[in-house]
Amino acid sequence: MSEFRIHHDVNELISLLRVRGGDGAEVYIDLLQKNRTPYVTTTVSSHSAKVKIAEFSRSPEEFLRKYDELKSINVRNVDPLVYLLSKLTEDKETLQYLQQNAKDRAEHLSNALASSSTTFSVPTTTAKLSIQELEELRKQLGTVTTTTNSQQPLEVVRKLLRDKHNKRNPGLIIPHFPPWVYERPALLGDFINSSSPITETVVSIGTLALPAQEQMIVEDLLYVLIGVDGKYITAQPLMGRQSRSFTVDPTLDMSVKELVNRILPIAASYSSVTRFIEDKSSFEHGQVNHALAAAMRTLVKEYMILVTQLEHLQRQGLLSLQKLWFYVQPTIRTMQILASIATSVEKGECMGGSTLSVLHDRTFNYTGDSQAQELCLYLTKAASVPYFEILEKWIYRGIIQDPYSEFMVEEHELQKEKIQEDYNDKYWDQRYTIIQHRIPSFLQKLADKILSTGKYLNVVRECGRDVTCPDAKEVIYTLKERAYVEQIEKSYNYASKVLLDFLMKDKELLARLRYKASNHLLKKEIFFMLVAYGI
């Protein structure tokens, strides 16, 4: 954090707390600068911080629930904030001050409201819905619930995303699939919730002998594992973003039913992954989600091959329920991880850099589980390819090609000619800005340097010179942070040298400064030149 940023944050905090008097901001600024240490979030520190706050809180269960909710949607800086709050619980003096400050502010607000001449009244209503209106409302809600699994609500969401993107980038219109893609649910590979009743007469499975029950249930499971309802195992309609649940014939033998319930979570995970793949394959979700969905689709194809091989054994009469359970056990972990990642990305409404942050955090957290980490590493490498292609063009050539607004640096169209009339740094300060939630967590420390690198190259490019970093090479995702640092450092040094040479040699900055040394317009011209070249 720069010294300017510390000054700004301390003064803003004092203003928000309405602190008057005291030692002043400079004392706290000096104290922070002398005691700065990098905070590294670890599982141990986060857990101990949660325990301290839970013990201090009046409603620990509510706090833990909110913490898990924020973590599930990938909210940035949750763990550092929890760590800070845990430290505040240990500082009695600070706690007393915050409590007194809150009390004073509440009294000040109540006095202001009491002295105000404006009176507020809450409108009351005695109108009640009739029984007929309540019944009609219930039917409408039931209709919405039963159509949750259809693709019409997803199409509405996609349309909203397209409209939002088109408003932000009017010159770039996102394409979309034709309507028949969403009107044919059988194309999705997931369970179809049919409103028409099943007319086929099915014999109660409990009336059959135990070997016959096992044979029939194995056939049903093979259907369910690929997203098709069986005769005795059927999928339940989805309610919002919940996981898929199933209904098993209650007359099934208990020993067989116990084994069936162990296998069904694979089908639930498959359903979540399939819906995620089909949803995130739409254009408006961005290239990173496209790449992630494609990588997941590759793994699902391997899963389908396994089910096909099991079906071949079943038709030969060589597949029992115990053998089915044995063969699918290695797949359970894989499908659970895929479904968990899909749920996190979906809940957090992640795109671009935020999706990569979710994948990186999962990959890093599976350090002790080599197979799970290898799986997450494969997904993260595949999803990061389009993001790194945008990054390479920016740090090597100073060009942004970001059709779906996923990159950490966003370009804004501004009038450059106005600099001659109003010489300030607004143009280069606002033309390229960093969007925090688009920064992947593994590039957070390098965000400012990435921004400066591309800006320097872009300045020289806009002045008519074509620049390409000679040290340019492909950026590949890795858990070793040093690889990113070295590549970005090289490109940053090159961009700085190119811009400096351009100012000193091509534009003869020193000569112009000497010539204008006695001119009263010197300050204005120097400022204009530096702003025009992005310094």
ZAVEXSE-500160 format. One line per field, with one value per residue (C-alpha): residue number from 1; z, x, y. Coordinates in pm, 1 decimal. Layout:
<recs>
i NUM_...
c3 Z_...
c1 X_...
c2 Y_...
</recs>
This chain:
<recs>
i 1_2_3_4_5_6_7_8_9_10_11_12_13_14_15_16_17_18_19_20_21_22_23_24_25_26_27_28_29_30_31_32_33_34_35_36_37_38_39_40_41_42_43_44_45_46_47_48_49_50_51_52_53_54_55_56_57_58_59_60_61_62_63_64_65_66_67_68_69_70_71_72_73_74_75_76_77_78_79_80_81_82_83_84_85_86_87_88_89_90_91_92_93_94_95_96_97_98_99_100_101_102_103_104_105_106_107_108_109_110_111_112_113_114_115_116_117_118_119_120_121_122_123_124_125_126_127_128_129_130_131_132_133_134_135_136_137_138_139_140_141_142_143_144_145_146_147_148_149_150_151_152_153_154_155_156_157_158_159_160_161_162_163_164_165_166_167_168_169_170_171_172_173_174_175_176_177_178_179_180_181_182_183_184_185_186_187_188_189_190_191_192_193_194_195_196_197_198_199_200_201_202_203_204_205_206_207_208_209_210_211_212_213_214_215_216_217_218_219_220_221_222_223_224_225_226_227_228_229_230_231_232_233_234_235_236_237_238_239_240_241_242_243_244_245_246_247_248_249_250_251_252_253_254_255_256_257_258_259_260_261_262_263_264_265_266_267_268_269_270_271_272_273_274_275_276_277_278_279_280_281_282_283_284_285_286_287_288_289_290_291_292_293_294_295_296_297_298_299_300_301_302_303_304_305_306_307_308_309_310_311_312_313_314_315_316_317_318_319_320_321_322_323_324_325_326_327_328_329_330_331_332_333_334_335_336_337_338_339_340_341_342_343_344_345_346_347_348_349_350_351_352_353_354_355_356_357_358_359_360_361_362_363_364_365_366_367_368_369_370_371_372_373_374_375_376_377_378_379_380_381_382_383_384_385_386_387_388_389_390_391_392_393_394_395_396_397_398_399_400_401_402_403_404_405_406_407_408_409_410_411_412_413_414_415_416_417_418_419_420_421_422_423_424_425_426_427_428_429_430_431_432_433_434_435_436_437_438_439_440_441_442_443_444_445_446_447_448_449_450_451_452_453_454_455_456_457_458_459_460_461_462_463_464_465_466_467_468_469_470_471_472_473_474_475_476_477_478_479_480_481_482_483_484_485_486_487_488_489_490_491_492_493_494_495_496_497_498_499_500_501_502_503_504_505_506_507_508_509_510_511_512_513_514_515_516_517_518_519_520_521_522_523_524_525_526_527_528_529_530_531_532_533_534_535
c3 0.0_-102.0_141.4_-38.3_-0.9_373.3_413.3_218.0_408.8_754.1_682.6_539.2_845.3_1079.9_878.3_887.4_1262.6_1305.1_1527.5_1637.9_1823.9_1945.2_1810.5_1445.3_1143.4_1114.4_1439.6_1318.6_974.8_1122.8_1352.5_1061.9_848.3_1128.2_1202.5_856.7_812.8_529.1_643.3_496.5_535.4_645.0_742.5_1102.4_1142.6_986.2_1205.9_1527.0_1430.2_1371.9_1711.0_1889.6_1721.9_1777.7_2149.9_2163.7_1952.8_2095.6_1810.0_1711.1_1490.2_1286.2_1247.9_1130.7_889.3_738.9_714.9_526.2_297.7_209.4_148.7_-77.1_-306.9_-317.2_-144.6_-139.2_182.4_414.4_606.1_658.3_781.1_1024.1_1146.1_1207.5_1395.1_1611.6_1707.4_1794.5_2036.9_2232.7_2253.7_2534.7_2492.1_2123.4_2193.2_2455.0_2217.2_1931.3_2161.0_2294.5_1943.0_1823.2_2120.7_2056.0_1688.7_1773.9_2017.1_1761.2_1499.9_1739.2_1833.3_1468.6_1396.3_1701.4_1599.3_1242.4_1152.6_906.7_1037.4_892.2_900.7_796.7_581.6_718.9_518.4_623.7_286.0_294.4_13.9_-39.8_-37.6_-416.4_-462.3_-229.2_-424.0_-753.1_-608.4_-482.4_-829.4_-986.1_-737.2_-799.6_-1173.0_-1124.9_-896.9_-1131.4_-1423.4_-1234.5_-1410.5_-1755.7_-1962.4_-1982.7_-1653.1_-1764.4_-2090.5_-1894.6_-1693.2_-2010.3_-2167.6_-1864.5_-1886.4_-2257.5_-2202.0_-1922.5_-2141.3_-2443.2_-2231.0_-2102.8_-2447.5_-2704.2_-2991.1_-2917.6_-2931.2_-2771.5_-2995.9_-2854.8_-2935.9_-3126.6_-2918.7_-3003.8_-2792.2_-2480.4_-2589.3_-2617.4_-2267.5_-2397.9_-2552.0_-2215.4_-2084.4_-1748.6_-1599.5_-1761.1_-1524.6_-1724.4_-1612.9_-1787.9_-1573.7_-1655.7_-1809.6_-1803.1_-1542.0_-1315.9_-1092.7_-732.5_-688.7_-337.9_-481.4_-668.7_-537.6_-403.9_-710.3_-940.6_-731.1_-760.8_-1136.1_-1189.5_-963.0_-1136.7_-1469.0_-1312.3_-1168.0_-1507.3_-1642.5_-1347.5_-1369.9_-1715.2_-1629.9_-1721.3_-1480.0_-1410.4_-1324.8_-952.5_-908.3_-1019.6_-987.8_-793.9_-942.2_-852.4_-616.8_-693.7_-671.7_-445.9_-523.6_-705.7_-488.4_-581.2_-484.6_-450.4_-446.5_-75.4_-119.0_-218.7_13.1_282.0_220.5_-150.0_-78.3_150.1_-131.2_-379.5_-154.9_-158.6_-539.9_-596.1_-493.1_-815.7_-1015.8_-815.8_-887.2_-1253.8_-1272.3_-1122.1_-1352.0_-1662.1_-1588.5_-1524.2_-1852.6_-2057.7_-1882.3_-1888.7_-2253.3_-2352.3_-2493.8_-2222.7_-1946.9_-2090.8_-2230.9_-1895.3_-1810.7_-2166.5_-2118.9_-1775.5_-1913.7_-2201.2_-1957.9_-1746.0_-2058.4_-2135.1_-1789.6_-1825.3_-2152.7_-1964.3_-1704.1_-1979.1_-2115.3_-1770.1_-1756.3_-2108.2_-2002.6_-1697.8_-1919.5_-2140.6_-1836.0_-1725.5_-2061.0_-2035.1_-1690.9_-1519.3_-1320.8_-969.9_-742.3_-535.4_-847.5_-963.8_-628.7_-653.2_-1004.7_-939.9_-610.8_-775.0_-968.3_-659.3_-551.3_-900.8_-954.2_-606.0_-674.2_-1012.9_-861.1_-574.2_-813.2_-1032.7_-729.8_-606.7_-946.9_-985.7_-640.0_-675.2_-1029.2_-1123.3_-1455.7_-1576.4_-1293.4_-1018.0_-1167.1_-1173.7_-808.2_-712.6_-907.3_-770.5_-411.0_-458.7_-616.1_-335.1_-61.3_-193.6_-125.9_86.6_-165.4_-477.2_-693.5_-608.6_-661.3_-998.3_-1104.9_-996.3_-1156.3_-1487.0_-1467.5_-1367.4_-1645.9_-1902.5_-1774.5_-1748.2_-2115.3_-2255.3_-1959.9_-2006.6_-2379.0_-2290.7_-2030.0_-2280.3_-2534.6_-2263.1_-2101.0_-2425.6_-2669.1_-2469.9_-2635.5_-2465.6_-2646.5_-2385.6_-2560.1_-2248.4_-1986.6_-1792.4_-1768.8_-1461.8_-1668.0_-1822.7_-2097.5_-2106.7_-2407.2_-2323.8_-2523.9_-2548.2_-2717.2_-2399.2_-2229.4_-2415.2_-2252.0_-1910.9_-1833.3_-1563.1_-1522.5_-1570.7_-1915.2_-1823.9_-1473.1_-1589.2_-1933.0_-1790.7_-1448.4_-1240.9_-1158.2_-827.5_-854.9_-1190.6_-1049.2_-999.3_-644.2_-767.5_-953.3_-679.4_-575.6_-937.2_-1042.4_-1026.0_-1216.4_-1483.4_-1522.3_-1555.4_-1801.4_-2048.6_-2006.9_-2086.6_-2401.5_-2499.7_-2473.6_-2713.2_-2945.7_-2963.7_-3060.5_-3377.5_-3275.7_-3282.0_-2969.3_-2878.7_-2575.1_-2688.1_-2378.6_-2462.8_-2401.3_-2319.6_-1966.0_-1818.9_-1488.7_-1210.2_-832.2_-823.4_-799.6_-903.8_-1264.5_-1296.8_-1114.9_-1345.3_-1667.4_-1556.9_-1419.7_-1755.0_-1947.9_-1697.4_-1726.3_-2104.9_-2109.7_-1871.4_-2083.5_-2407.6_-2266.8_-2112.5_-2436.9_-2629.1_-2406.7_-2386.3_-2742.4_-2975.0_-2797.0_-2663.9_-2323.4_-2167.7_-2457.6_-2440.8_-2066.5_-2110.1_-2386.2_-2182.6_-1853.9_-1850.8_-1989.8_-1743.1_-1922.0_-1831.7_-1559.4_-1779.4_-2077.4_-1866.7_-1700.2_-2033.6_-2180.6_-1886.3_-1882.1_-2257.0_-2231.3_-1931.1_-1668.3
c1 0.0_144.1_196.4_-72.2_-319.8_-248.4_-310.7_-634.3_-767.8_-681.3_-846.4_-1153.2_-1180.6_-1156.0_-1422.7_-1657.5_-1612.1_-1662.1_-1357.6_-1291.1_-985.4_-730.9_-379.2_-476.0_-436.8_-58.6_3.5_-193.1_-34.0_316.6_214.2_79.4_388.0_619.5_420.7_329.9_360.7_216.5_-82.4_-95.7_-429.5_-400.0_-656.5_-529.1_-542.0_-888.2_-1023.4_-882.5_-1021.2_-1366.5_-1355.0_-1268.1_-1549.7_-1800.1_-1716.5_-1753.8_-2071.1_-2422.6_-2535.3_-2238.4_-2446.3_-2568.7_-2211.8_-2078.6_-2368.6_-2298.9_-1926.9_-1993.3_-2236.9_-1979.7_-1712.0_-1944.3_-2001.8_-1630.2_-1641.2_-1294.0_-1101.3_-1340.4_-1059.0_-850.2_-1163.3_-1242.2_-882.5_-909.1_-1237.5_-1085.8_-805.7_-1061.4_-1230.2_-901.7_-854.3_-1084.1_-997.4_-1085.6_-1408.1_-1513.2_-1438.3_-1637.9_-1932.8_-1929.0_-1891.2_-2189.7_-2393.7_-2307.7_-2395.3_-2728.8_-2813.6_-2714.5_-2936.1_-3233.3_-3198.1_-3187.0_-3501.6_-3678.7_-3598.6_-3708.3_-4047.7_-4112.4_-4335.8_-4332.7_-4632.3_-4648.1_-4950.9_-5172.3_-5395.6_-5683.4_-5730.6_-5719.5_-5697.9_-6003.2_-5984.1_-6023.5_-5737.7_-5516.6_-5587.5_-5506.4_-5181.3_-5088.5_-5142.9_-4924.6_-4645.4_-4680.5_-4649.8_-4330.1_-4187.6_-4258.0_-4097.9_-3779.1_-3595.4_-3703.8_-3480.2_-3714.4_-3594.2_-3233.7_-3309.9_-3442.6_-3119.2_-2914.0_-3110.6_-3046.4_-2673.9_-2671.3_-2859.2_-2619.9_-2317.6_-2462.9_-2533.9_-2175.7_-2026.5_-2268.3_-2031.8_-2006.6_-2321.8_-2307.6_-2448.3_-2693.9_-2825.0_-3152.0_-3469.4_-3500.3_-3187.8_-3380.6_-3715.7_-3591.1_-3492.4_-3408.8_-3091.8_-2946.1_-2859.7_-3027.6_-3344.1_-3668.7_-3949.3_-4251.8_-4589.8_-4776.6_-4838.4_-4666.7_-4918.8_-4693.0_-4796.6_-4501.8_-4506.4_-4420.5_-4059.6_-4123.8_-4333.8_-4031.3_-3767.9_-3447.4_-3231.4_-3497.0_-3510.0_-3134.2_-3142.3_-3419.0_-3257.6_-2918.4_-3087.8_-3258.4_-2931.8_-2761.5_-3038.6_-3026.6_-2647.8_-2687.0_-2978.6_-3278.8_-3552.5_-3589.3_-3897.6_-3832.5_-3591.4_-3710.0_-3560.1_-3746.7_-3812.2_-3550.0_-3628.2_-3392.3_-3023.0_-3059.4_-2898.3_-3095.4_-3285.4_-3441.3_-3737.0_-3683.6_-3968.1_-4048.8_-4115.5_-3753.6_-3562.6_-3380.2_-3039.9_-3060.8_-3197.3_-2902.5_-2657.1_-2867.7_-2859.2_-2479.9_-2472.1_-2735.2_-2505.9_-2313.4_-2629.8_-2700.1_-2349.5_-2382.3_-2707.2_-2543.2_-2241.4_-2454.2_-2672.0_-2361.2_-2200.3_-2509.0_-2568.6_-2210.4_-2164.5_-2382.1_-2195.0_-2283.9_-2100.2_-1756.4_-1461.1_-1325.6_-1653.5_-1666.0_-1322.0_-1416.5_-1737.0_-1542.2_-1292.8_-1578.4_-1746.9_-1430.9_-1443.4_-1815.6_-1743.8_-1504.5_-1775.7_-2023.1_-1772.5_-1759.1_-2139.1_-2140.9_-1890.3_-2104.1_-2409.2_-2218.0_-2142.4_-2505.2_-2631.6_-2393.4_-2533.8_-2200.1_-2295.5_-2435.8_-2523.8_-2209.6_-1992.2_-2161.7_-2084.0_-1722.4_-1670.5_-1823.4_-1644.1_-1344.9_-1589.6_-1772.8_-1489.0_-1439.9_-1806.0_-1838.3_-1548.6_-1691.1_-2035.0_-1885.5_-1693.5_-2000.3_-2210.3_-1952.3_-1919.8_-2298.4_-2367.7_-2100.8_-2215.3_-1848.3_-1696.9_-1341.6_-1099.2_-1347.5_-1395.3_-1018.6_-1001.5_-1248.7_-1050.4_-714.8_-837.8_-974.3_-648.5_-442.5_-668.7_-631.9_-256.6_-278.2_-497.3_-288.9_-570.2_-813.4_-542.5_-450.5_-814.8_-851.8_-518.1_-642.9_-960.8_-776.3_-519.8_-794.4_-1005.8_-711.7_-608.4_-844.5_-773.6_-399.0_-435.7_-592.7_-319.4_-41.5_-173.7_-196.6_147.8_332.9_164.7_-58.0_-378.8_-701.5_-925.4_-1185.9_-1519.8_-1701.5_-1560.9_-1363.7_-1015.3_-891.9_-817.9_-1115.3_-1090.3_-1315.9_-1376.4_-1270.8_-1208.5_-833.1_-855.9_-991.1_-652.0_-529.2_-804.5_-818.4_-469.6_-514.8_-453.1_-817.8_-760.3_-493.2_-626.2_-976.0_-922.5_-775.8_-894.9_-865.1_-1183.6_-1114.4_-1352.8_-1199.8_-850.3_-758.0_-638.1_-298.6_-240.7_-366.7_-19.8_78.5_-238.3_-92.5_219.4_7.1_-196.8_114.3_283.7_-2.5_-55.0_309.9_300.7_-35.7_100.0_382.7_147.8_-95.6_191.0_244.8_506.5_443.7_584.6_612.1_798.0_1101.8_1070.1_712.3_623.3_311.2_177.5_68.6_-110.3_99.7_87.3_437.4_387.4_746.7_670.7_414.8_636.2_933.2_734.2_545.7_864.8_1038.8_749.2_720.6_1091.4_1069.4_760.0_922.6_1239.1_1045.4_839.4_1143.5_1342.6_1044.8_1018.7_1390.6_1497.7_1200.4_1025.3_1349.0_1200.8_1522.2_1587.5_1236.1_1265.6_1586.1_1434.1_1123.3_1304.7_1235.5_885.4_602.1_405.0_668.2_464.9_158.8_347.5_542.1_222.8_45.9_329.2_349.0_-26.2_-41.2_220.4_64.0_326.8
c2 0.0_336.3_625.1_827.3_541.3_519.5_893.9_869.0_565.1_703.3_1039.0_867.2_640.9_938.3_1117.3_816.8_777.5_1154.1_1180.8_1536.8_1653.5_1402.6_1364.4_1403.9_1178.6_1216.5_1030.1_727.5_742.1_733.8_448.8_244.6_302.8_191.5_-124.3_-245.0_-622.3_-829.7_-1031.6_-1380.1_-1552.9_-1913.6_-2171.1_-2170.1_-1790.1_-1768.4_-2046.0_-1897.0_-1554.8_-1705.4_-1876.3_-1548.4_-1355.9_-1636.8_-1636.7_-1258.8_-1241.1_-1248.3_-1477.2_-1696.2_-1925.5_-1628.4_-1501.0_-1838.4_-1876.7_-1533.6_-1611.1_-1936.0_-1753.3_-1486.1_-1747.4_-1948.5_-1649.9_-1563.8_-1225.0_-1071.6_-997.5_-1181.9_-1353.2_-1035.0_-855.8_-1139.3_-1130.1_-753.2_-794.2_-1065.7_-827.2_-559.6_-798.6_-816.8_-437.2_-320.8_47.9_46.6_-140.4_112.8_398.8_240.6_173.6_529.1_666.9_465.3_582.4_948.2_918.8_754.6_1034.2_1295.6_1130.0_1105.2_1472.0_1571.1_1372.4_1517.0_1872.7_1815.2_1954.5_1675.5_1401.7_1056.3_828.5_468.4_406.6_135.3_-87.8_-304.0_-462.1_-841.7_-1092.1_-1302.4_-1682.7_-1686.3_-1437.2_-1637.2_-1954.6_-1781.7_-1647.8_-1993.8_-2141.7_-1875.0_-1942.3_-2314.2_-2259.1_-2057.7_-2325.7_-2613.9_-2430.5_-2349.3_-2628.7_-2515.2_-2294.7_-1996.6_-1836.9_-1890.5_-1715.0_-1416.5_-1405.0_-1429.4_-1145.7_-925.6_-999.1_-916.1_-589.6_-491.1_-564.2_-384.7_-75.8_-73.8_-148.7_-3.2_-71.4_-443.9_-654.8_-1000.8_-1275.6_-1525.2_-1869.1_-1910.2_-1964.6_-2334.6_-2403.7_-2303.1_-2445.5_-2805.7_-2923.6_-3271.5_-3124.0_-3029.2_-3375.2_-3311.8_-3456.4_-3339.4_-3249.5_-3350.7_-3219.9_-3504.1_-3812.2_-4140.8_-4378.5_-4686.1_-4939.3_-5019.8_-5324.4_-5244.1_-5346.7_-5475.5_-5762.1_-5901.2_-6137.3_-5983.6_-6080.3_-5932.5_-5614.5_-5575.3_-5632.1_-5375.1_-5115.8_-5150.8_-5074.9_-4772.8_-4644.0_-4658.4_-4434.7_-4195.4_-4158.3_-3998.6_-3771.6_-3988.7_-4090.2_-4459.7_-4660.2_-4678.3_-4383.9_-4040.0_-3692.5_-3425.5_-3078.6_-2821.1_-2535.9_-2249.1_-2340.9_-2643.5_-2975.7_-3242.7_-3492.3_-3825.4_-4040.0_-4414.6_-4665.3_-4708.7_-5081.7_-5146.8_-5380.8_-5180.2_-5340.6_-5254.7_-4907.2_-4827.7_-4898.7_-4702.8_-4395.1_-4410.3_-4399.0_-4129.0_-3833.8_-3899.0_-3837.8_-3520.6_-3390.2_-3482.7_-3284.5_-2972.7_-2996.7_-3050.7_-2748.6_-2539.3_-2644.7_-2564.4_-2232.9_-2101.5_-2199.0_-1902.2_-1603.3_-1352.7_-1543.8_-1466.8_-1657.0_-1775.1_-1946.5_-2083.3_-2240.4_-2376.6_-2527.9_-2685.9_-2842.0_-2976.6_-3111.6_-3311.3_-3470.4_-3541.4_-3724.9_-3953.0_-4005.7_-4100.2_-4351.2_-4513.8_-4539.6_-4688.0_-4955.0_-5034.2_-5067.6_-5311.0_-5525.5_-5504.8_-5631.4_-5924.8_-6004.3_-5933.7_-5620.9_-5653.2_-5365.6_-5423.8_-5418.2_-5097.3_-4935.8_-5054.7_-4915.0_-4571.9_-4499.4_-4321.5_-4102.9_-3976.1_-3746.4_-3604.2_-3524.0_-3372.8_-3133.6_-3034.2_-2973.0_-2772.8_-2546.5_-2503.2_-2405.9_-2151.8_-1985.5_-1980.4_-1836.4_-1569.1_-1482.5_-1500.0_-1401.2_-1354.4_-1286.5_-1372.4_-1720.0_-1768.4_-1661.3_-1935.0_-2195.2_-2079.0_-2085.3_-2438.0_-2553.6_-2402.4_-2543.0_-2898.1_-2899.0_-3214.9_-3400.6_-3465.5_-3603.9_-3323.3_-3061.3_-3210.7_-3194.7_-2830.1_-2744.1_-2885.1_-2676.7_-2358.7_-2392.0_-2442.0_-2152.7_-1910.9_-1940.5_-1670.1_-1438.6_-1470.1_-1401.5_-1065.3_-1007.7_-1082.6_-831.1_-567.4_-606.0_-685.9_-445.4_-209.4_-333.1_-439.6_-688.4_-776.3_-842.1_-965.1_-722.3_-986.0_-831.3_-641.8_-326.8_-149.4_110.7_416.6_638.7_995.6_1312.9_1357.6_1700.1_1863.2_1824.3_2134.0_2340.3_2173.1_2041.7_1780.9_1409.9_1311.4_1160.0_905.9_855.1_765.0_617.4_296.6_184.4_-132.9_-323.0_-493.0_-788.1_-885.1_-928.2_-1295.9_-1352.0_-1474.9_-1143.6_-909.9_-790.5_-718.4_-533.9_-181.8_-283.8_-454.5_-136.0_84.8_-152.0_-143.7_231.2_307.5_96.1_240.7_596.8_521.8_333.8_624.6_851.1_647.4_389.4_15.6_-149.4_-516.0_-645.6_-853.2_-1073.5_-1169.9_-1531.6_-1727.3_-1687.6_-2020.7_-2067.3_-2212.9_-2223.5_-2068.9_-1694.0_-1621.8_-1712.8_-1431.7_-1182.2_-1239.7_-1208.4_-898.0_-738.1_-783.1_-634.2_-346.5_-263.0_-268.4_-45.6_204.3_217.0_261.1_547.8_718.2_691.0_821.8_1129.6_1201.1_1121.7_1146.8_1434.7_1592.5_1663.4_1801.9_2036.4_2172.6_2221.8_2421.7_2632.6_2711.4_2764.5_3138.0_3116.4_3171.0_2898.2_2638.9_2471.1_2440.7_2295.0_2046.3_1933.2_1902.3_1695.7_1457.8_1408.5_1355.6_1080.2_911.2_990.8
</recs>
